Amino acid sequence: MTPKPNPTRARQPITDATYRSRLTSSRPFLTGLVWLLLSAGANALPDDREQPIKITADSASRDERTGETRYSGNVILLQGSMEIHASDLVVTHTQEQASLIVATGEPATMSQQPAADKTPINAEAERIEYRRELDKVTFKGNARIEQDGATVASAIIHYLVSEQRVQASGDSNEGPGQRVEVVIPPSALEQPKPQDAKQ
């Protein structure tokens, strides 16, 4: 006879430390799981990218030759639900549009509302690069991104805004790479109840 599965064993608790060990050893699995944890299941608020960019700072200077505008001191950038806080921020313009936004700080922070019924995604890093044509944000240097208690920390984190997808890398060109660390809240490990599965 084939032994029946042991339901007690299947429901044994798994600690965060165990998950960190397993996840850091498998990057493809890590990328998929991070997407599940931090994905809203829908695109960011549809009007975010269509909204104007508003920036406030203590000072600003413009270099027409390079197409760069530099903002310094308590910089705040707003575009729809996206909000970036930084010590310094440089906007590079291409054909009168902001093509690249680089924010730096100790740390610089970013938040965005992925959907009307979802909690904000919060992130921080020493350097934040927002490439508008790719709809992609890259966090570099002690990078961390969080939503609903699930967190990812690494040297480099790529955030694909329109897809709500996160890719973390421990690689670094400046010395030893930082390990990718994922923290999963207990709620993400809970199995659906039988009555929920039938609905």
C-alpha positions in Angstrom: 0.0 0.0 0.0 1.1 3.5 -0.7 1.5 5.4 2.6 -0.9 8.3 3.0 0.5 11.8 3.3 0.9 13.0 6.9 -1.2 16.2 7.2 0.5 17.1 10.5 3.9 17.0 8.8 2.8 19.1 5.9 1.6 21.9 8.2 4.8 22.2 10.3 5.8 25.8 10.7 8.7 27.1 8.6 10.7 29.9 10.1 11.9 33.0 8.3 15.5 31.8 8.7 14.7 28.6 6.9 13.1 30.4 4.1 16.1 32.8 3.8 18.5 29.9 3.5 16.4 28.2 0.8 15.6 31.3 -1.2 19.1 32.7 -1.4 20.3 29.4 -2.9 18.0 29.5 -5.9 17.8 32.8 -7.9 15.1 31.7 -10.4 12.8 30.5 -7.6 13.6 33.6 -5.6 12.6 35.9 -8.5 9.3 34.1 -8.9 8.5 34.1 -5.2 9.4 37.7 -4.8 7.0 38.5 -7.7 4.2 36.6 -5.9 4.9 38.4 -2.6 5.2 41.9 -4.0 2.9 41.7 -7.0 -0.4 43.5 -6.8 -2.0 41.3 -9.5 -2.6 44.5 -11.5 -0.7 47.4 -13.0 0.1 50.5 -11.1 -2.7 53.1 -10.9 -3.4 53.7 -14.6 -3.0 57.5 -14.5 0.4 57.5 -12.6 2.6 57.7 -15.7 0.3 60.3 -17.3 0.5 62.6 -14.4 3.0 65.6 -14.4 6.2 65.3 -12.4 6.3 67.8 -9.5 9.6 68.5 -7.7 10.3 70.6 -4.6 13.8 71.3 -3.2 15.9 73.8 -1.3 17.8 74.7 -4.5 17.8 73.9 -8.3 20.2 74.5 -11.2 19.9 73.8 -14.9 22.7 72.8 -17.4 21.4 73.4 -20.9 24.4 71.7 -22.5 23.8 68.3 -20.8 20.1 68.6 -20.5 20.3 68.1 -16.7 18.5 69.8 -13.9 19.9 69.2 -10.4 17.9 69.6 -7.2 19.4 69.7 -3.8 18.2 69.6 -0.2 15.0 68.0 1.0 14.0 66.9 -2.5 10.5 65.6 -3.0 9.3 64.2 -6.3 5.6 63.4 -6.9 4.1 61.8 -10.0 0.6 60.4 -9.3 0.9 58.0 -6.5 4.7 57.7 -6.8 6.7 59.7 -4.3 10.5 60.0 -4.0 12.4 61.7 -1.1 16.1 62.4 -1.5 19.0 64.6 -0.6 19.9 65.2 -4.2 18.1 64.5 -7.5 19.2 64.9 -11.1 16.7 64.9 -14.0 18.0 64.3 -17.5 15.8 65.6 -20.3 15.5 64.1 -23.8 13.3 66.0 -26.3 11.7 68.0 -23.4 10.8 64.9 -21.5 12.4 63.5 -18.3 14.1 60.3 -19.5 16.2 59.5 -16.5 15.8 60.5 -12.8 18.5 59.7 -10.3 17.9 60.3 -6.6 20.6 59.8 -3.9 20.4 60.0 -0.1 21.1 58.2 3.1 18.9 56.6 2.1 16.7 57.9 -0.7 13.1 56.5 -0.5 10.3 55.8 -2.9 6.7 54.7 -2.4 3.9 53.9 -4.9 0.3 52.8 -4.7 0.2 49.7 -7.0 -3.6 49.6 -7.2 -6.6 51.4 -5.5 -7.2 48.4 -3.2 -3.6 47.6 -2.4 -1.2 48.8 0.2 1.8 51.0 -1.0 5.1 49.5 -2.0 7.9 51.2 0.0 11.5 51.1 -1.0 14.8 52.7 -0.1 18.4 52.7 -1.3 21.5 54.9 -1.4 20.8 55.5 -5.1 17.4 55.3 -7.0 17.4 55.3 -10.8 14.1 55.8 -12.6 14.1 55.2 -16.4 10.8 56.4 -17.6 11.1 55.0 -21.1 11.5 51.5 -19.6 9.1 52.2 -16.7 11.8 50.7 -14.5 13.3 51.7 -11.2 16.7 50.4 -10.0 17.7 50.6 -6.4 21.4 50.4 -5.6 23.3 50.2 -2.3 21.6 48.7 0.7 18.4 48.4 -1.3 15.2 47.3 0.4 11.6 47.0 -0.9 8.5 46.1 1.2 4.8 45.5 0.8 2.4 44.0 3.3 5.2 42.8 5.6 7.1 41.0 2.8 10.5 42.5 2.3 13.5 42.0 -0.1 16.9 43.4 0.7 19.9 43.2 -1.6 22.7 45.2 -3.2 20.7 45.8 -6.3 16.9 45.6 -6.8 15.1 46.2 -10.1 11.4 47.2 -10.0 9.4 47.0 -13.2 6.7 49.4 -12.5 4.1 48.5 -15.1 4.4 44.8 -14.3 4.8 45.2 -10.5 7.7 42.8 -10.8 10.8 42.7 -8.5 14.2 41.2 -9.4 16.9 41.2 -6.7 20.6 40.6 -7.2 23.4 40.2 -4.7 26.0 41.2 -7.4 28.0 44.3 -6.8 30.9 45.9 -8.6 32.1 47.6 -5.5 33.6 44.8 -3.3 31.9 41.6 -2.1 28.3 41.2 -3.1 25.5 41.5 -0.6 23.4 38.4 -0.1 19.8 38.5 -1.2 17.5 38.3 1.9 13.7 37.7 1.7 11.5 37.9 4.8 8.0 36.4 4.4 5.2 37.3 6.8 3.2 34.4 8.3 0.1 35.4 6.4 1.8 34.6 3.1 2.5 31.0 4.2 -1.1 30.2 5.3 -2.9 27.6 3.2 -6.4 28.6 1.9 -9.3 27.0 3.9 -11.3 24.3 2.1 -14.4 26.4 1.8 -12.3 29.2 0.2 -10.7 26.8 -2.3 -14.2 25.7 -3.6 -15.3 29.2 -4.3 
